[in-house]
Amino acid sequence: MEERPEAIEISPGDDEGPWGEGSASATSETLLSGDVTSFGGEGENSPYWADPNTESKGLSNGAWFAIGLIPTPIAMWMTSFLFVIIAESGSQSGFLEELFFTLSWLVWPIGLIGGIVWSFVRGNKYFAFGLLTTLIGLPAVLFLALIAFLISMGAF
């Protein structure tokens, strides 16, 4: 026998129906009464259940971290470098030259902040962690390497 969902009774909560008659099962605090069940069944006949073998799970967290750590900063660096080359080519007027120099400087903050916001909003937080590692971790490691180099050379 096919199971069908039970009806849902919606009452105003004041023992009175929408047309003036009271509801037998509604109390003064009842807003909804009845059982709610799914209209679809499980398995391949249901539009509500997907086959786990065909679902796309997307990239792993490590892959998102690696994309945020390596190719995204490289793409931002190449874009910034391209804007500098266009600005220095000399074929533009003073305004366009300054515009391209400004764009070359704005690629990094816009790319990093936009990428971090996008990844947290979209749910790929490991992409943001990769960008943050590029933004904070890599300069910190390079600074510590500089200090170690200066100490080893006897500068301090």
N, CA, C and O atoms as a GROMACS GRO file, in nm:
protein
  624
    1MET      N    1   0.084  -0.118   0.000
    1MET     CA    2   0.000   0.000   0.000
    1MET      C    3   0.088   0.124   0.000
    1MET      O    4   0.188   0.131   0.072
    2GLU      N    5   0.050   0.217  -0.080
    2GLU     CA    6   0.128   0.340  -0.093
    2GLU      C    7   0.100   0.434   0.024
    2GLU      O    8  -0.016   0.461   0.057
    3GLU      N    9   0.207   0.482   0.085
    3GLU     CA   10   0.191   0.575   0.197
    3GLU      C   11   0.177   0.716   0.143
    3GLU      O   12   0.251   0.758   0.054
    4ARG      N   13   0.084   0.786   0.196
    4ARG     CA   14   0.065   0.926   0.157
    4ARG      C   15   0.085   1.014   0.279
    4ARG      O   16   0.058   0.973   0.392
    5PRO      N   17   0.134   1.134   0.257
    5PRO     CA   18   0.153   1.223   0.371
    5PRO      C   19   0.019   1.260   0.433
    5PRO      O   20  -0.082   1.273   0.365
    6GLU      N   21   0.023   1.276   0.565
    6GLU     CA   22  -0.098   1.316   0.635
    6GLU      C   23  -0.122   1.464   0.615
    6GLU      O   24  -0.029   1.540   0.586
    7ALA      N   25  -0.245   1.504   0.630
    7ALA     CA   26  -0.281   1.644   0.612
    7ALA      C   27  -0.225   1.727   0.726
    7ALA      O   28  -0.204   1.678   0.837
    8ILE      N   29  -0.201   1.852   0.698
    8ILE     CA   30  -0.153   1.947   0.799
    8ILE      C   31  -0.265   2.045   0.829
    8ILE      O   32  -0.322   2.105   0.738
    9GLU      N   33  -0.296   2.060   0.956
    9GLU     CA   34  -0.399   2.155   0.996
    9GLU      C   35  -0.331   2.281   1.046
    9GLU      O   36  -0.247   2.276   1.136
   10ILE      N   37  -0.367   2.393   0.989
   10ILE     CA   38  -0.312   2.521   1.032
   10ILE      C   39  -0.424   2.597   1.101
   10ILE      O   40  -0.527   2.627   1.041
   11SER      N   41  -0.400   2.629   1.227
   11SER     CA   42  -0.501   2.703   1.301
   11SER      C   43  -0.442   2.833   1.352
   11SER      O   44  -0.321   2.843   1.370
   12PRO      N   45  -0.525   2.934   1.374
   12PRO     CA   46  -0.474   3.064   1.416
   12PRO      C   47  -0.422   3.067   1.560
   12PRO      O   48  -0.359   3.164   1.598
   13GLY      N   49  -0.446   2.966   1.638
   13GLY     CA   50  -0.396   2.962   1.775
   13GLY      C   51  -0.489   3.023   1.876
   13GLY      O   52  -0.451   3.036   1.993
   14ASP      N   53  -0.610   3.062   1.839
   14ASP     CA   54  -0.704   3.121   1.935
   14ASP      C   55  -0.834   3.040   1.940
   14ASP      O   56  -0.940   3.096   1.968
   15ASP      N   57  -0.825   2.911   1.915
   15ASP     CA   58  -0.940   2.820   1.916
   15ASP      C   59  -1.048   2.859   1.817
   15ASP      O   60  -1.163   2.820   1.833
   16GLU      N   61  -1.013   2.934   1.718
   16GLU     CA   62  -1.112   2.972   1.620
   16GLU      C   63  -1.054   2.955   1.482
   16GLU      O   64  -0.942   3.000   1.456
   17GLY      N   65  -1.126   2.891   1.393
   17GLY     CA   66  -1.081   2.870   1.256
   17GLY      C   67  -1.092   2.999   1.176
   17GLY      O   68  -1.141   3.100   1.226
   18PRO      N   69  -1.047   2.995   1.054
   18PRO     CA   70  -1.049   3.116   0.973
   18PRO      C   71  -1.190   3.164   0.937
   18PRO      O   72  -1.209   3.280   0.901
   19TRP      N   73  -1.290   3.073   0.948
   19TRP     CA   74  -1.426   3.113   0.914
   19TRP      C   75  -1.516   3.118   1.036
   19TRP      O   76  -1.638   3.110   1.025
   20GLY      N   77  -1.455   3.130   1.154
   20GLY     CA   78  -1.534   3.148   1.273
   20GLY      C   79  -1.557   3.024   1.356
   20GLY      O   80  -1.590   3.035   1.474
   21GLU      N   81  -1.541   2.902   1.298
   21GLU     CA   82  -1.562   2.782   1.377
   21GLU      C   83  -1.432   2.740   1.444
   21GLU      O   84  -1.324   2.767   1.391
   22GLY      N   85  -1.442   2.677   1.556
   22GLY     CA   86  -1.325   2.632   1.630
   22GLY      C   87  -1.268   2.503   1.572
   22GLY      O   88  -1.336   2.432   1.498
   23SER      N   89  -1.146   2.475   1.606
   23SER     CA   90  -1.080   2.354   1.562
   23SER      C   91  -1.079   2.255   1.677
   23SER      O   92  -1.052   2.293   1.791
   24ALA      N   93  -1.107   2.128   1.649
   24ALA     CA   94  -1.116   2.028   1.756
   24ALA      C   95  -0.979   1.991   1.812
   24ALA      O   96  -0.967   1.965   1.932
   25SER      N   97  -0.877   1.989   1.728
   25SER     CA   98  -0.746   1.945   1.776
   25SER      C   99  -0.653   2.061   1.811
   25SER      O  100  -0.544   2.037   1.863
   26ALA      N  101  -0.693   2.183   1.786
   26ALA     CA  102  -0.605   2.296   1.811
   26ALA      C  103  -0.627   2.350   1.952
   26ALA      O  104  -0.740   2.364   1.998
   27THR      N  105  -0.518   2.381   2.018
   27THR     CA  106  -0.523   2.446   2.147
   27THR      C  107  -0.489   2.593   2.124
   27THR      O  108  -0.466   2.636   2.011
   28SER      N  109  -0.487   2.668   2.232
   28SER     CA  110  -0.459   2.811   2.217
   28SER      C  111  -0.314   2.837   2.177
   28SER      O  112  -0.283   2.946   2.129
   29GLU      N  113  -0.226   2.738   2.195
   29GLU     CA  114  -0.085   2.757   2.160
   29GLU      C  115  -0.047   2.684   2.032
   29GLU      O  116   0.068   2.692   1.990
   30THR      N  117  -0.140   2.613   1.968
   30THR     CA  118  -0.108   2.535   1.850
   30THR      C  119  -0.109   2.626   1.727
   30THR      O  120  -0.205   2.698   1.701
   31LEU      N  121   0.001   2.620   1.656
   31LEU     CA  122   0.006   2.691   1.528
   31LEU      C  123  -0.005   2.594   1.413
   31LEU      O  124  -0.075   2.620   1.315
   32LEU      N  125   0.064   2.480   1.424
   32LEU     CA  126   0.056   2.376   1.322
   32LEU      C  127   0.035   2.243   1.393
   32LEU      O  128   0.096   2.217   1.497
   33SER      N  129  -0.050   2.160   1.337
   33SER     CA  130  -0.065   2.026   1.392
   33SER      C  131  -0.068   1.927   1.278
   33SER      O  132  -0.107   1.960   1.167
   34GLY      N  133  -0.026   1.806   1.306
   34GLY     CA  134  -0.021   1.702   1.204
   34GLY      C  135   0.122   1.657   1.182
   34GLY      O  136   0.215   1.713   1.240
   35ASP      N  137   0.138   1.558   1.100
   35ASP     CA  138   0.269   1.506   1.068
   35ASP      C  139   0.310   1.552   0.929
   35ASP      O  140   0.227   1.563   0.838
   36VAL      N  141   0.438   1.580   0.915
   36VAL     CA  142   0.491   1.622   0.786
   36VAL      C  143   0.586   1.514   0.739
   36VAL      O  144   0.679   1.477   0.810
   37THR      N  145   0.563   1.464   0.620
   37THR     CA  146   0.650   1.362   0.563
   37THR      C  147   0.688   1.403   0.423
   37THR      O  148   0.627   1.492   0.364
   38SER      N  149   0.788   1.338   0.369
   38SER     CA  150   0.837   1.368   0.235
   38SER      C  151   0.740   1.314   0.132
   38SER      O  152   0.678   1.210   0.153
   39PHE      N  153   0.727   1.381   0.022
   39PHE     CA  154   0.642   1.334  -0.087
   39PHE      C  155   0.713   1.228  -0.170
   39PHE      O  156   0.648   1.148  -0.238
   40GLY      N  157   0.846   1.226  -0.166
   40GLY     CA  158   0.922   1.132  -0.247
   40GLY      C  159   0.972   1.016  -0.164
   40GLY      O  160   0.995   1.031  -0.044
   41GLY      N  161   0.988   0.904  -0.226
   41GLY     CA  162   1.043   0.788  -0.158
   41GLY      C  163   1.193   0.780  -0.180
   41GLY      O  164   1.250   0.860  -0.254
   42GLU      N  165   1.254   0.684  -0.117
   42GLU     CA  166   1.398   0.666  -0.134
   42GLU      C  167   1.424   0.582  -0.259
   42GLU      O  168   1.338   0.504  -0.301
   43GLY      N  169   1.540   0.596  -0.315
   43GLY     CA  170   1.578   0.514  -0.428
   43GLY      C  171   1.577   0.591  -0.558
   43GLY      O  172   1.564   0.713  -0.559
   44GLU      N  173   1.590   0.517  -0.666
   44GLU     CA  174   1.605   0.581  -0.796
   44GLU      C  175   1.474   0.639  -0.850
   44GLU      O  176   1.478   0.719  -0.944
   45ASN      N  177   1.361   0.600  -0.796
   45ASN     CA  178   1.233   0.654  -0.842
   45ASN      C  179   1.203   0.792  -0.785
   45ASN      O  180   1.111   0.859  -0.831
   46SER      N  181   1.279   0.834  -0.687
   46SER     CA  182   1.251   0.959  -0.619
   46SER      C  183   1.336   1.072  -0.676
   46SER      O  184   1.456   1.054  -0.698
   47PRO      N  185   1.275   1.187  -0.700
   47PRO     CA  186   1.355   1.303  -0.742
   47PRO      C  187   1.429   1.368  -0.626
   47PRO      O  188   1.511   1.457  -0.648
   48TYR      N  189   1.402   1.326  -0.502
   48TYR     CA  190   1.460   1.390  -0.384
   48TYR      C  191   1.586   1.321  -0.334
   48TYR      O  192   1.658   1.379  -0.253
   49TRP      N  193   1.612   1.203  -0.379
   49TRP     CA  194   1.728   1.128  -0.331
   49TRP      C  195   1.823   1.106  -0.447
   49TRP      O  196   1.783   1.049  -0.549
   50ALA      N  197   1.946   1.149  -0.432
   50ALA     CA  198   2.046   1.130  -0.536
   50ALA      C  199   2.129   1.006  -0.506
   50ALA      O  200   2.150   0.969  -0.391
   51ASP      N  201   2.174   0.944  -0.610
   51ASP     CA  202   2.261   0.828  -0.595
   51ASP      C  203   2.397   0.876  -0.547
   51ASP      O  204   2.458   0.961  -0.612
   52PRO      N  205   2.448   0.824  -0.434
   52PRO     CA  206   2.576   0.873  -0.381
   52PRO      C  207   2.693   0.848  -0.475
   52PRO      O  208   2.794   0.918  -0.466
   53ASN      N  209   2.682   0.751  -0.564
   53ASN     CA  210   2.791   0.724  -0.658
   53ASN      C  211   2.800   0.829  -0.768
   53ASN      O  212   2.907   0.850  -0.824
   54THR      N  213   2.689   0.895  -0.800
   54THR     CA  214   2.690   0.993  -0.907
   54THR      C  215   2.702   1.136  -0.856
   54THR      O  216   2.715   1.228  -0.937
   55GLU      N  217   2.698   1.156  -0.726
   55GLU     CA  218   2.710   1.291  -0.672
   55GLU      C  219   2.850   1.344  -0.692
   55GLU      O  220   2.947   1.271  -0.678
   56SER      N  221   2.859   1.471  -0.724
   56SER     CA  222   2.989   1.534  -0.738
   56SER      C  223   3.028   1.593  -0.603
   56SER      O  224   2.958   1.678  -0.549
   57LYS      N  225   3.139   1.548  -0.550
   57LYS     CA  226   3.182   1.596  -0.420
   57LYS      C  227   3.273   1.716  -0.431
   57LYS      O  228   3.298   1.782  -0.331
   58GLY      N  229   3.324   1.746  -0.549
   58GLY     CA  230   3.410   1.862  -0.568
   58GLY      C  231   3.552   1.834  -0.524
   58GLY      O  232   3.591   1.720  -0.500
   59LEU      N  233   3.629   1.939  -0.513
   59LEU     CA  234   3.769   1.928  -0.476
   59LEU      C  235   3.784   1.903  -0.326
   59LEU      O  236   3.699   1.941  -0.247
   60SER      N  237   3.894   1.840  -0.291
   60SER     CA  238   3.921   1.815  -0.149
   60SER      C  239   3.968   1.944  -0.083
   60SER      O  240   4.002   2.041  -0.150
   61ASN      N  241   3.971   1.943   0.050
   61ASN     CA  242   4.017   2.061   0.124
   61ASN      C  243   4.163   2.092   0.094
   61ASN      O  244   4.201   2.208   0.083
   62GLY      N  245   4.245   1.989   0.080
   62GLY     CA  246   4.386   2.010   0.047
   62GLY      C  247   4.405   2.072  -0.090
   62GLY      O  248   4.495   2.154  -0.110
   63ALA      N  249   4.319   2.033  -0.184
   63ALA     CA  250   4.327   2.091  -0.318
   63ALA      C  251   4.289   2.239  -0.315
   63ALA      O  252   4.354   2.321  -0.380
   64TRP      N  253   4.184   2.274  -0.239
   64TRP     CA  254   4.147   2.416  -0.227
   64TRP      C  255   4.258   2.496  -0.161
   64TRP      O  256   4.284   2.609  -0.201
   65PHE      N  257   4.324   2.438  -0.059
   65PHE     CA  258   4.435   2.506   0.007
   65PHE      C  259   4.550   2.528  -0.091
   65PHE      O  260   4.608   2.637  -0.096
   66ALA      N  261   4.583   2.425  -0.169
   66ALA     CA  262   4.692   2.436  -0.265
   66ALA      C  263   4.660   2.539  -0.374
   66ALA      O  264   4.749   2.612  -0.418
   67ILE      N  265   4.535   2.545  -0.418
   67ILE     CA  266   4.496   2.644  -0.519
   67ILE      C  267   4.509   2.785  -0.462
   67ILE      O  268   4.554   2.876  -0.532
   68GLY      N  269   4.470   2.803  -0.336
   68GLY     CA  270   4.484   2.935  -0.274
   68GLY      C  271   4.628   2.971  -0.245
   68GLY      O  272   4.662   3.089  -0.240
   69LEU      N  273   4.714   2.870  -0.226
   69LEU     CA  274   4.854   2.894  -0.190
   69LEU      C  275   4.942   2.920  -0.312
   69LEU      O  276   5.031   3.005  -0.305
   70ILE      N  277   4.920   2.849  -0.422
   70ILE     CA  278   5.015   2.856  -0.534
   70ILE      C  279   4.958   2.924  -0.660
   70ILE      O  280   5.006   3.031  -0.695
   71PRO      N  281   4.858   2.867  -0.729
   71PRO     CA  282   4.819   2.927  -0.857
   71PRO      C  283   4.749   3.062  -0.847
   71PRO      O  284   4.764   3.146  -0.936
   72THR      N  285   4.672   3.084  -0.742
   72THR     CA  286   4.602   3.212  -0.731
   72THR      C  287   4.699   3.328  -0.713
   72THR      O  288   4.685   3.428  -0.784
   73PRO      N  289   4.798   3.321  -0.622
   73PRO     CA  290   4.896   3.431  -0.615
   73PRO      C  291   4.978   3.446  -0.743
   73PRO      O  292   5.013   3.558  -0.780
   74ILE      N  293   5.007   3.336  -0.810
   74ILE     CA  294   5.081   3.346  -0.937
   74ILE      C  295   4.997   3.419  -1.040
   74ILE      O  296   5.049   3.503  -1.114
   75ALA      N  297   4.867   3.388  -1.047
   75ALA     CA  298   4.778   3.458  -1.141
   75ALA      C  299   4.767   3.606  -1.107
   75ALA      O  300   4.764   3.691  -1.197
   76MET      N  301   4.761   3.638  -0.978
   76MET     CA  302   4.755   3.780  -0.939
   76MET      C  303   4.886   3.851  -0.973
   76MET      O  304   4.885   3.966  -1.017
   77TRP      N  305   5.000   3.784  -0.952
   77TRP     CA  306   5.129   3.844  -0.985
   77TRP      C  307   5.140   3.867  -1.136
   77TRP      O  308   5.185   3.973  -1.179
   78MET      N  309   5.097   3.769  -1.217
   78MET     CA  310   5.104   3.785  -1.362
   78MET      C  311   5.012   3.897  -1.410
   78MET      O  312   5.050   3.972  -1.500
   79THR      N  313   4.895   3.910  -1.352
   79THR     CA  314   4.804   4.019  -1.388
   79THR      C  315   4.864   4.154  -1.351
   79THR      O  316   4.858   4.248  -1.430
   80SER      N  317   4.921   4.162  -1.233
   80SER     CA  318   4.985   4.286  -1.190
   80SER      C  319   5.102   4.321  -1.282
   80SER      O  320   5.117   4.436  -1.321
   81PHE      N  321   5.182   4.223  -1.316
   81PHE     CA  322   5.297   4.244  -1.404
   81PHE      C  323   5.250   4.287  -1.543
   81PHE      O  324   5.313   4.373  -1.605
   82LEU      N  325   5.142   4.230  -1.594
   82LEU     CA  326   5.087   4.268  -1.724
   82LEU      C  327   5.042   4.414  -1.724
   82LEU      O  328   5.065   4.486  -1.820
   83PHE      N  329   4.978   4.457  -1.616
   83PHE     CA  330   4.937   4.598  -1.606
   83PHE      C  331   5.059   4.691  -1.605
   83PHE      O  332   5.053   4.799  -1.664
   84VAL      N  333   5.166   4.652  -1.540
   84VAL     CA  334   5.288   4.734  -1.538
   84VAL      C  335   5.348   4.740  -1.679
   84VAL      O  336   5.390   4.848  -1.723
   85ILE      N  337   5.352   4.629  -1.748
   85ILE     CA  338   5.406   4.628  -1.885
   85ILE      C  339   5.323   4.717  -1.976
   85ILE      O  340   5.378   4.792  -2.057
   86ILE      N  341   5.191   4.710  -1.964
   86ILE     CA  342   5.104   4.796  -2.045
   86ILE      C  343   5.128   4.942  -2.011
   86ILE      O  344   5.132   5.026  -2.101
   87ALA      N  345   5.144   4.974  -1.883
   87ALA     CA  346   5.166   5.114  -1.842
   87ALA      C  347   5.300   5.166  -1.891
   87ALA      O  348   5.310   5.284  -1.926
   88GLU      N  349   5.402   5.081  -1.894
   88GLU     CA  350   5.534   5.126  -1.935
   88GLU      C  351   5.557   5.121  -2.086
   88GLU      O  352   5.662   5.162  -2.134
   89SER      N  353   5.460   5.071  -2.159
   89SER     CA  354   5.479   5.060  -2.304
   89SER      C  355   5.487   5.196  -2.371
   89SER      O  356   5.543   5.208  -2.480
   90GLY      N  357   5.433   5.299  -2.308
   90GLY     CA  358   5.444   5.434  -2.360
   90GLY      C  359   5.345   5.470  -2.468
   90GLY      O  360   5.350   5.582  -2.520
   91SER      N  361   5.256   5.380  -2.504
   91SER     CA  362   5.160   5.411  -2.610
   91SER      C  363   5.033   5.478  -2.556
   91SER      O  364   4.945   5.514  -2.634
   92GLN      N  365   5.024   5.495  -2.424
   92GLN     CA  366   4.906   5.556  -2.364
   92GLN      C  367   4.937   5.699  -2.324
   92GLN      O  368   5.052   5.742  -2.315
   93SER      N  369   4.829   5.771  -2.300
   93SER     CA  370   4.844   5.907  -2.248
   93SER      C  371   4.880   5.900  -2.100
   93SER      O  372   4.885   5.790  -2.044
   94GLY      N  373   4.904   6.012  -2.037
   94GLY     CA  374   4.940   6.016  -1.896
   94GLY      C  375   4.835   5.956  -1.806
   94GLY      O  376   4.867   5.889  -1.708
   95PHE      N  377   4.707   5.980  -1.839
   95PHE     CA  378   4.599   5.927  -1.756
   95PHE      C  379   4.595   5.775  -1.761
   95PHE      O  380   4.585   5.711  -1.657
   96LEU      N  381   4.602   5.717  -1.881
   96LEU     CA  382   4.596   5.571  -1.893
   96LEU      C  383   4.719   5.505  -1.831
   96LEU      O  384   4.709   5.397  -1.773
   97GLU      N  385   4.834   5.570  -1.843
   97GLU     CA  386   4.954   5.516  -1.782
   97GLU      C  387   4.938   5.507  -1.630
   97GLU      O  388   4.971   5.405  -1.570
   98GLU      N  389   4.887   5.613  -1.570
   98GLU     CA  390   4.863   5.613  -1.425
   98GLU      C  391   4.755   5.513  -1.386
   98GLU      O  392   4.763   5.450  -1.281
   99LEU      N  393   4.654   5.499  -1.472
   99LEU     CA  394   4.547   5.403  -1.445
   99LEU      C  395   4.601   5.261  -1.439
   99LEU      O  396   4.567   5.185  -1.348
  100PHE      N  397   4.687   5.226  -1.535
  100PHE     CA  398   4.741   5.090  -1.536
  100PHE      C  399   4.838   5.067  -1.421
  100PHE      O  400   4.843   4.956  -1.367
  101PHE      N  401   4.915   5.168  -1.383
  101PHE     CA  402   5.001   5.154  -1.265
  101PHE      C  403   4.916   5.135  -1.138
  101PHE      O  404   4.948   5.053  -1.052
  102THR      N  405   4.807   5.210  -1.129
  102THR     CA  406   4.717   5.196  -1.014
  102THR      C  407   4.653   5.058  -1.012
  102THR      O  408   4.644   4.995  -0.906
  103LEU      N  409   4.609   5.011  -1.128
  103LEU     CA  410   4.550   4.877  -1.135
  103LEU      C  411   4.651   4.769  -1.097
  103LEU      O  412   4.615   4.669  -1.034
  104SER      N  413   4.777   4.790  -1.134
  104SER     CA  414   4.879   4.690  -1.098
  104SER      C  415   4.896   4.681  -0.947
  104SER      O  416   4.926   4.574  -0.895
  105TRP      N  417   4.878   4.793  -0.877
  105TRP     CA  418   4.888   4.790  -0.731
  105TRP      C  419   4.759   4.739  -0.666
  105TRP      O  420   4.764   4.680  -0.558
  106LEU      N  421   4.646   4.760  -0.730
  106LEU     CA  422   4.517   4.719  -0.671
  106LEU      C  423   4.484   4.572  -0.692
  106LEU      O  424   4.395   4.519  -0.626
  107VAL      N  425   4.555   4.504  -0.782
  107VAL     CA  426   4.526   4.363  -0.807
  107VAL      C  427   4.542   4.280  -0.680
  107VAL      O  428   4.459   4.194  -0.652
  108TRP      N  429   4.647   4.306  -0.604
  108TRP     CA  430   4.674   4.225  -0.486
  108TRP      C  431   4.572   4.243  -0.375
  108TRP      O  432   4.515   4.144  -0.330
  109PRO      N  433   4.544   4.366  -0.329
  109PRO     CA  434   4.444   4.375  -0.221
  109PRO      C  435   4.305   4.332  -0.264
  109PRO      O  436   4.233   4.267  -0.187
  110ILE      N  437   4.266   4.366  -0.386
  110ILE     CA  438   4.133   4.326  -0.432
  110ILE      C  439   4.128   4.174  -0.449
  110ILE      O  440   4.029   4.111  -0.410
  111GLY      N  441   4.232   4.115  -0.506
  111GLY     CA  442   4.234   3.971  -0.526
  111GLY      C  443   4.235   3.894  -0.395
  111GLY      O  444   4.163   3.795  -0.380
  112LEU      N  445   4.318   3.938  -0.299
  112LEU     CA  446   4.325   3.866  -0.172
  112LEU      C  447   4.199   3.883  -0.088
  112LEU      O  448   4.143   3.784  -0.040
  113ILE      N  449   4.154   4.006  -0.072
  113ILE     CA  450   4.033   4.028   0.008
  113ILE      C  451   3.912   3.966  -0.059
  113ILE      O  452   3.830   3.901   0.007
  114GLY      N  453   3.899   3.985  -0.190
  114GLY     CA  454   3.786   3.926  -0.263
  114GLY      C  455   3.789   3.774  -0.258
  114GLY      O  456   3.685   3.710  -0.242
  115GLY      N  457   3.909   3.715  -0.273
  115GLY     CA  458   3.920   3.570  -0.267
  115GLY      C  459   3.887   3.514  -0.130
  115GLY      O  460   3.823   3.409  -0.119
  116ILE      N  461   3.930   3.583  -0.026
  116ILE     CA  462   3.901   3.537   0.110
  116ILE      C  463   3.752   3.547   0.139
  116ILE      O  464   3.693   3.453   0.193
  117VAL      N  465   3.691   3.659   0.103
  117VAL     CA  466   3.546   3.676   0.126
  117VAL      C  467   3.468   3.573   0.045
  117VAL      O  468   3.377   3.509   0.096
  118TRP      N  469   3.506   3.557  -0.083
  118TRP     CA  470   3.436   3.462  -0.168
  118TRP      C  471   3.444   3.320  -0.111
  118TRP      O  472   3.345   3.247  -0.108
  119SER      N  473   3.564   3.282  -0.064
  119SER     CA  474   3.580   3.144  -0.018
  119SER      C  475   3.503   3.118   0.112
  119SER      O  476   3.449   3.009   0.129
  120PHE      N  477   3.497   3.215   0.202
  120PHE     CA  478   3.420   3.193   0.324
  120PHE      C  479   3.270   3.195   0.295
  120PHE      O  480   3.195   3.119   0.356
  121VAL      N  481   3.226   3.280   0.204
  121VAL     CA  482   3.084   3.284   0.169
  121VAL      C  483   3.043   3.156   0.098
  121VAL      O  484   2.936   3.102   0.124
  122ARG      N  485   3.127   3.108   0.010
  122ARG     CA  486   3.096   2.989  -0.069
  122ARG      C  487   3.115   2.860   0.009
  122ARG      O  488   3.058   2.757  -0.029
  123GLY      N  489   3.192   2.864   0.116
  123GLY     CA  490   3.212   2.745   0.197
  123GLY      C  491   3.344   2.675   0.173
  123GLY      O  492   3.368   2.569   0.231
  124ASN      N  493   3.431   2.729   0.089
  124ASN     CA  494   3.562   2.670   0.064
  124ASN      C  495   3.665   2.740   0.150
  124ASN      O  496   3.753   2.809   0.099
  125LYS      N  497   3.655   2.722   0.281
  125LYS     CA  498   3.740   2.799   0.372
  125LYS      C  499   3.887   2.762   0.358
  125LYS      O  500   3.973   2.842   0.397
  126TYR      N  501   3.919   2.646   0.305
  126TYR     CA  502   4.059   2.609   0.288
  126TYR      C  503   4.126   2.689   0.177
  126TYR      O  504   4.248   2.708   0.180
  127PHE      N  505   4.049   2.737   0.080
  127PHE     CA  506   4.102   2.830  -0.019
  127PHE      C  507   4.145   2.959   0.049
  127PHE      O  508   4.250   3.015   0.018
  128ALA      N  509   4.063   3.006   0.142
  128ALA     CA  510   4.097   3.128   0.218
  128ALA      C  511   4.220   3.104   0.304
  128ALA      O  512   4.304   3.193   0.317
  129PHE      N  513   4.232   2.985   0.363
  129PHE     CA  514   4.350   2.955   0.443
  129PHE      C  515   4.475   2.955   0.357
  129PHE      O  516   4.581   2.999   0.402
  130GLY      N  517   4.466   2.908   0.233
  130GLY     CA  518   4.579   2.913   0.141
  130GLY      C  519   4.618   3.055   0.107
  130GLY      O  520   4.736   3.089   0.103
  131LEU      N  521   4.517   3.141   0.082
  131LEU     CA  522   4.545   3.282   0.054
  131LEU      C  523   4.604   3.352   0.176
  131LEU      O  524   4.696   3.432   0.163
  132LEU      N  525   4.552   3.321   0.294
  132LEU     CA  526   4.606   3.381   0.415
  132LEU      C  527   4.749   3.335   0.442
  132LEU      O  528   4.831   3.411   0.493
  133THR      N  529   4.778   3.211   0.408
  133THR     CA  530   4.916   3.163   0.421
  133THR      C  531   5.007   3.240   0.327
  133THR      O  532   5.120   3.275   0.364
  134THR      N  533   4.960   3.267   0.207
  134THR     CA  534   5.038   3.347   0.113
  134THR      C  535   5.054   3.489   0.166
  134THR      O  536   5.162   3.547   0.154
  135LEU      N  537   4.951   3.543   0.223
  135LEU     CA  538   4.951   3.682   0.269
  135LEU      C  539   5.033   3.700   0.397
  135LEU      O  540   5.103   3.800   0.411
  136ILE      N  541   5.024   3.606   0.489
  136ILE     CA  542   5.087   3.622   0.621
  136ILE      C  543   5.205   3.526   0.639
  136ILE      O  544   5.313   3.568   0.679
  137GLY      N  545   5.185   3.400   0.611
  137GLY     CA  546   5.286   3.299   0.639
  137GLY      C  547   5.412   3.312   0.555
  137GLY      O  548   5.522   3.306   0.608
  138LEU      N  549   5.396   3.329   0.426
  138LEU     CA  550   5.511   3.338   0.337
  138LEU      C  551   5.599   3.459   0.366
  138LEU      O  552   5.721   3.444   0.374
  139PRO      N  553   5.543   3.579   0.383
  139PRO     CA  554   5.629   3.692   0.421
  139PRO      C  555   5.696   3.672   0.557
  139PRO      O  556   5.809   3.715   0.577
  140ALA      N  557   5.627   3.609   0.651
  140ALA     CA  558   5.688   3.584   0.782
  140ALA      C  559   5.807   3.489   0.770
  140ALA      O  560   5.910   3.510   0.834
  141VAL      N  561   5.793   3.385   0.690
  141VAL     CA  562   5.903   3.290   0.670
  141VAL      C  563   6.020   3.360   0.601
  141VAL      O  564   6.136   3.339   0.639
  142LEU      N  565   5.992   3.441   0.500
  142LEU     CA  566   6.099   3.513   0.431
  142LEU      C  567   6.167   3.614   0.524
  142LEU      O  568   6.289   3.631   0.516
  143PHE      N  569   6.092   3.679   0.610
  143PHE     CA  570   6.152   3.772   0.705
  143PHE      C  571   6.242   3.699   0.805
  143PHE      O  572   6.351   3.746   0.835
  144LEU      N  573   6.196   3.585   0.855
  144LEU     CA  574   6.279   3.506   0.946
  144LEU      C  575   6.404   3.453   0.876
  144LEU      O  576   6.510   3.445   0.937
  145ALA      N  577   6.393   3.419   0.748
  145ALA     CA  578   6.510   3.376   0.671
  145ALA      C  579   6.609   3.491   0.655
  145ALA      O  580   6.730   3.469   0.661
  146LEU      N  581   6.560   3.612   0.636
  146LEU     CA  582   6.647   3.730   0.627
  146LEU      C  583   6.721   3.753   0.759
  146LEU      O  584   6.841   3.779   0.760
  147ILE      N  585   6.648   3.742   0.868
  147ILE     CA  586   6.709   3.760   1.001
  147ILE      C  587   6.816   3.653   1.023
  147ILE      O  588   6.926   3.684   1.071
  148ALA      N  589   6.785   3.527   0.989
  148ALA     CA  590   6.882   3.419   1.005
  148ALA      C  591   7.004   3.444   0.918
  148ALA      O  592   7.117   3.419   0.960
  149PHE      N  593   6.984   3.494   0.795
  149PHE     CA  594   7.095   3.524   0.707
  149PHE      C  595   7.183   3.635   0.764
  149PHE      O  596   7.306   3.627   0.762
  150LEU      N  597   7.117   3.741   0.814
  150LEU     CA  598   7.194   3.853   0.870
  150LEU      C  599   7.271   3.809   0.994
  150LEU      O  600   7.385   3.853   1.014
  151ILE      N  601   7.213   3.725   1.077
  151ILE     CA  602   7.282   3.675   1.197
  151ILE      C  603   7.402   3.589   1.155
  151ILE      O  604   7.510   3.599   1.214
  152SER      N  605   7.381   3.505   1.054
  152SER     CA  606   7.490   3.418   1.012
  152SER      C  607   7.603   3.496   0.945
  152SER      O  608   7.718   3.450   0.947
  153MET      N  609   7.574   3.610   0.888
  153MET     CA  610   7.677   3.694   0.825
  153MET      C  611   7.746   3.786   0.927
  153MET      O  612   7.841   3.856   0.893
  154GLY      N  613   7.699   3.787   1.049
  154GLY     CA  614   7.758   3.867   1.154
  154GLY      C  615   7.716   4.012   1.151
  154GLY      O  616   7.790   4.099   1.200
  155ALA      N  617   7.599   4.042   1.095
  155ALA     CA  618   7.553   4.180   1.088
  155ALA      C  619   7.501   4.228   1.224
  155ALA      O  620   7.496   4.348   1.249
  156PHE      N  621   7.463   4.135   1.309
  156PHE     CA  622   7.412   4.176   1.441
  156PHE      C  623   7.516   4.158   1.547
  156PHE      O  624   7.491   4.188   1.663
   0.00000   0.00000   0.00000
